[in-house]
């Protein structure tokens, strides 16, 4: 399958948070996935409209119209993770998500979507979010079937819940996680078949029970309390930020560098 105009919509995960490119910027799974697409079409044009902290309603309001204006033949929509963290109304989230699916499909684009791994399976302190994530995932599966969206069902694969996919903030992928996620999208789409992303990592060494409690306390102080403070004030890490690739442009990063997660000289992606 060859695509010519790929546009990514979403929040911090699609923006690429915590996946440093070696030049003061960030890369992320969507940049890596675009490089895989460029293996079969070096003339691929790619835009990334994602902005960190965005809930689904803002992604639809701020990114859908610009995405449609770019006339993509391939679009990815990753939205809903920020919704489950705060005030969550499933029907409202899905109304906005389905609108993006429907309008992008009506414009002729192949649309990629995804479910989300259960955070409670990775971090016990997040178990209260499990019912929300499972309800959202089931609704996403149903919407994807009805709208003809190609779905990467991350909840179905336990390997995705491995803590080594995730950064210390427990919300964003590591470089290894971003690389595996890019591989997953390329595999499911069929442009670069490679089911290795489903494989579990080597077993973790046994740990003392108290170590997890210490790490939970550190996470609460370092990450959750600042998030709660911003949330109560109506602030977001994405306030006053612009998309990193608002216009379509060539993909400059060789796929070999993407696989290794290493920056290359002259990398401008």
Secondary structure, DSSP 8 states (H G I E B T S, - for coil): ---SEEEEEESHHHHTTT-B-SSSSB--HHHHHHHHHHHH-TT-EEEE---TT--HHHHHHHHHHHHHHTT-SEEEEE--HHHHHSS--HHHHHHHHHHHHHHHHHTT-EEEEE----HHHH-GGGGGGHHHHHHHHHHHHHHHHHHT-EEE-GGG-GGGG-GGGB-TTSSSB-HHHHHHHHHHHHHHHTSS--GGGGS---------HHHHHHHHHHHIIIIIHHHHHHHHTT--TTTT---TEEEEEE--S-HHHHHHT---TT---
